[in-house]
Amino acid sequence: MATMNDVAKLAGVSRGTVSNYINGGNVKPASQKRIQSAIDQLHYVPNTAARQLKTSRSDLVVFILPTTRTPLFAELTYKVQRALQQQGMKMILCNSNNDVEQERDYIQMAKMQKAAGIITMSYSNSLMEAGRDLPVVSIEKQISKEIPCVSADNYQGGYIAARALHEAGAEHLLMVTRTTEKTRSNFGLRVKGFVDFCQEKHIAHEVFEVHAHEAMFYVKLEQELREKFKMALPYDGIFAVADQYADFMENILHSLNIQVPQQVQIIGFDGGKMYVDQPRHISSIRQPVDAIAECCVKQLMAILHGKDVPSKYVTLPVNFVKGQTTC
């Protein structure tokens, strides 16, 4: 059976460097690759039990998402897991279904399993208490000033979307959003960025906003589109706060014999794909999934090693990706 010394010898590094790598310490990227290669070649299995006794915590990180049913969340799950593996950590995926009680159950499980920490995209306040007992990093919504948060630049995304529609020739714009207490931290900023650009450039625009959960939102959105577009073309450019809403609207417009993008251009938000080589259909504001995953894990590892987190709120840039729904 291979030992840590065997790994160190094959990788050309010290035993201490191998130990740091296995325990999530700071190791140069080049050394990380050599160590992992040596581990794979030798089929080395770290003594996890001894490591956990020494650190009083496991190597498990609980990742809580509202769902994995969207391409963005599925991609984010994969990228977070990969980033954690590179730090010698394992991930437990938990779908909360936006249910606060389920989140609390997962938090309790994390404590019982002596999890190293939690990474979460949660829109509730249930993680505030958890942050007192174990490290927590949030995505998109800042749970508290003490808990680090990593987010895409939602405001800039809305601003870029309005600018892209304007530059593509659209003159009468519609902003489509769904507002609940859980979406104010992201959808609200996307709306503000969109509206600010339109006001700066004196572009005609309206905001369609529904205060409802998704099932009722789709019903009201379809009613609005069919009513507005049945006799005329009131808008030639639409920005939706999520790709699934953009896709839904394109299907409704097609059913009304309205051509996208020739008559109406549409932009969504997220830019996820169901598979790597999938042709991009919906033009969208792309979230920096790789950077979000890497930053979350970096923040968590800093906490675990007793280091200061440089910034408790990190905003990462987004960009426009052209698909088939804009000219």
N, C-alpha and C positions, 0 to 999 in steps of 0.2 A: 504494500500500500504506500502510495506517494506521501511525502511529508512536506511541510512548508519549506524546509531546507532544500528539498528537491526542486520545488517550484522556483525558489530564489536562484538556484544554480542555473537552471535552464533559461530563466528570464534574464540573467546577468545583472541582478539587483541584490540588495541586501535582504536578509530575512525580515528586518524591521519594515522595509518598504512593502514587502508582501503582506505583512501583518496590517500595515496602514491601509492598503488597498482593500483587504478583506473586511476590515472594520469601518470602511467608509471614510478614511482619513484622506488628507491631501497628497495626491501622487501625480506626478507629471503625466500628461496624456500619452506620451511615447512609452513610458514605463507601464502605464495601465494596459496598453495593448499587448506588450510583451508578457506581462504577468498573466493576463487572461488567456493568451495563447498557450502559455506553459501549463496553466490549470486545465485547459481543454485537452492538451496532448497527454498529460499525465493522469487525467481523470481524478484530479485531486478534489477531495471533499473536506471543506473546513469543519472543524469541531464546533458545530453550531451551539451545542449545549454548553460547552465550556465558555464560549464567547458570551452567551446570554447571561450566564452566572456572573461573569466578570463585569458586564456592563449594566446588569439589572434591567435590561430591556431586550426585546427580541429584535430581529432584523426585519420585522414586518411593518409596512406602511399601509394604512387604510386609506383608500381613495374613494371618496363619496361623490357621486354624480346624480343629478336628478333623473337621467336616463342615458342609455347608450344607443338609442334608436335613431339618432341623427348622425350623418356622416362626420360632422365636426366632433361630436363627443366620442364616437368610435375611434377616430384618429387620435384625439387627445389621450384616450385611454392607452392606446398602443405606445404613444410617445412618452407618457409619464412612466409606464412600466419599463420601457427601455432605458430611460434616464436613471431610474432607481437601480436597475440591474447593474449599470455601469458603476454604481456606488456600492455594490455588494448587498443591496436591499431587495426584499421581495414585496410584492404588492397584493393586497386583498381588495378586489373591486366590489363596491356596494352601490346598488341602484336605490335611491331613496324614493323615486317616484313623486318628488316634491312633498313627501309626507314627513312632517316634523317628528312624529312618533317613531317612524322607521329610522330617522337620523339618530334619535336618542338611543335606540337599540344598538345601532352600529357603533356609536360612541362608547357605550357600555362594553360592547364586545372588544373594542380596541383597548380599553383599560384592563379588562380581564386577561387579554392576551399579552399584556405588557408591550403593546405596539410601540414602535419607535416614535410614531407621530401620525398625523392625519393631514392629507391634502384634500381639499374639498371645493366643489362649486355648489355652495349652499346659499339659499336666499332667506334662510331663517336665522334666528338668533341662538339656536341651540348649541352652536359651537363656541359661544362666548364662555360658557362654563367649562367646556372641555379644555379650552386654552389655559386654564389654571392648573390642569393636571398633566397635560402632555403637549408637546409641540404641535402647532396647527399652522398651516399655510392655506390661505383661501385664494380662489380664482374668481376674478371679476368683481365680487362684492366685498368691500372692506367690512369685516365683522366687527372689529374694534380697532382702536389705535394701537393696541399692543400686539395684534395678530397681523403678520405680514400678508400683503395682498398683491397678486400679480394680475394685470388686466390688459387686454387690448385697448387701444385708444378709441373708445366708442364715439367720442365727440368728433374726432378727426375723421372717423369712418363716415359719419353722416355728412360731414362737410365735403369730403371727397366724392361721395355718391352724387350729391347735388351738382357739384362742379362737372363730373363726368357726363351727367345727363345734359347739362347746359352746353358743354363743348361738343356733344354729339348732335346738337341742334334742337333739343327739346325746349319749349318755351312756356308750357303750362304744366307745372309739376304737382304730383300728389305724393304725400308722405303717408304710409300706412303703418300703424303701430298698435300694439296691444298693451294696455297698461293695467298692472296689478301692483300690489305692494312689493312683490318679488322682482318685478322687471324695471323698477324705477332706476336702479343703479346702472343698467346697461341700455335698455331701449330708450329711456328718457334722454340720455346723453346723445344717442344717435339722432333723435328728433331735433335736439337743440342745435347740433352741428349742421344738420340739413337746413333748418329754418334760418340760422345765422347767415349761411351762404346766400340763400335766396333773398334775404333782406338786404345784404350788402350789395348784391348785383341787381336789385329791384326786379326780381323774377316772380311772375305770378305763381302762387303756390297755395295749396290747402293741406291740412292734416286730417286724416281719417283716424280717429282714436276710439277704441272700444275698451271699456273697463269690464273685462270678462275673462274667464278662462278659455282655453283654446277651442273647445267644442262649440260654444256659443259665438266665439269670435269668427270662426269660419262661416257660420250661418249669416251673421250680420254683414260680413265683408262681401259675401256673394250677393246679398240683397242690395247693398250699396252699389256694387259694380254694375249689376244688371239694370238698376234704376238709372244710373248716371249715363251709361253707354248705350242704352236702347235706342236713343234718337239722335245722338251726336257723339263727338269725340271731345269731351271736356278737358282731357289731359293727354299729352303726348309723351310724358315721362313719369314713371312711378318708381319710388324707392320704398322697399319693404324692410322692416327691421330684422328679418330672418329669411333665409333662402327658401324655407318651406312655404312661407307666405307668398313669396315671389312666384314660386312654381304654381301654387294654387291659383293665383291671379292670372297667370298666363293661360291656364286651362280654361278659366271662365271666359277670358277675352276670345280665345279661339272658338268657344261655343257660340259666341256672338258674331262670328265671322270678322273679327278684328285681327289684323295681321300684326304680329310681334316679330321683329322690331320696326317694320316699315311704317306702321301707323302709331304704335305705342311702344316705347322702350321701357325695359324693366331692369332694375338692379336690386339684388338682395344683399344679405350680410351673413358671412361666415366663410364661404368659399371652400367648403369641404367636398370631398369626393368619396364615392362608395368603393372605388378601387383606384390604384395609382394612375393607371393610364386611361381612366375614364375621360372621354371628351368633355370639355367644360361647356355646359349648356346655359345655365343661368349666369349672367354677368353679376359679379358680386364684389363686396368688400371682404378681402381675405384676411382672416385672423392668423397671426403668426404662431401657429400651433407648436412648432419645434421650440421656438424661443420661450413660449409660455411654460411648456413642460420642463425645459432645462432650468429656467429661472426658479420655478416652484421647488424643484428638487435641490437646487443650490441653496435656496433660502432655508429649507428644512435641514439640510446637512450642516449649515452654519450654526443653526440653533443647537443641533445635537452635539456639536463639538465646542459649544460654549463660546462661540464667536459672535461679535456684533453683526447684526444684519444691517448692511449699508443703508437700505431704504425700506421702510415699512409699507410703502405703496409704490409699486413699479408699473409704469404704463408703457406698453410696447407698441411700436408703430404698425399700422395696417396699410394695405395697398389695394388698388383696384385691379381686378382681373377680368378681362373681357371674355364674354361668352357669346352665345347666339341671340341674346335678348336685347342687345344694344347695337347700334350701327357703327 
